[in-house]
Amino acid sequence: MPYTVEVERRFEARQGLQAAVRSALPAGASVPVVLRVGITFDDEQLTDRGWFLEDV
């Protein structure tokens, strides 16, 4: 049976450096960002502990 795990994190990134080329964002401006990561795996990929990912 396949499983999918998705994680989503929302945050604001701030422009902190002077752009070498013309930028629509002035220094110090913030931009909303959504980062979404997903992993899909099957039963046979699980460890004996029932984990797909081990502690690193």
TAHU-V385558 format. One record per pair of residues at least 24 apart in sequence whose C-alpha atoms are under 10 Angstrom apart, sorted by the first residue. I is the first residue (numbers start at 1). J is the second residue. D is the distance in whole Angstrom. If there is no record, write none. Layout:
i: [I:I]
j: [J:J]
d: [D:D]
This chain:
i: [1:1:1:1:2:2:2:2:2:2:3:3:3:3:3:4:4:4:4:4:5:5:5:5:5:6:6:6:6:6:7:7:7:7:7:8:8:8:8:8:9:9:9:9:9:10:10:10:11]
j: [41:42:43:44:40:41:42:43:44:45:39:40:41:42:43:38:39:40:41:42:37:38:39:40:41:36:37:38:39:40:35:36:37:38:39:34:35:36:37:38:33:34:35:36:37:34:35:36:35]
d: [9:6:6:9:7:6:4:7:9:10:8:6:5:6:8:7:6:4:7:9:8:6:5:6:9:7:6:4:7:9:8:6:5:6:9:7:6:4:7:9:8:6:5:7:9:5:6:9:8]
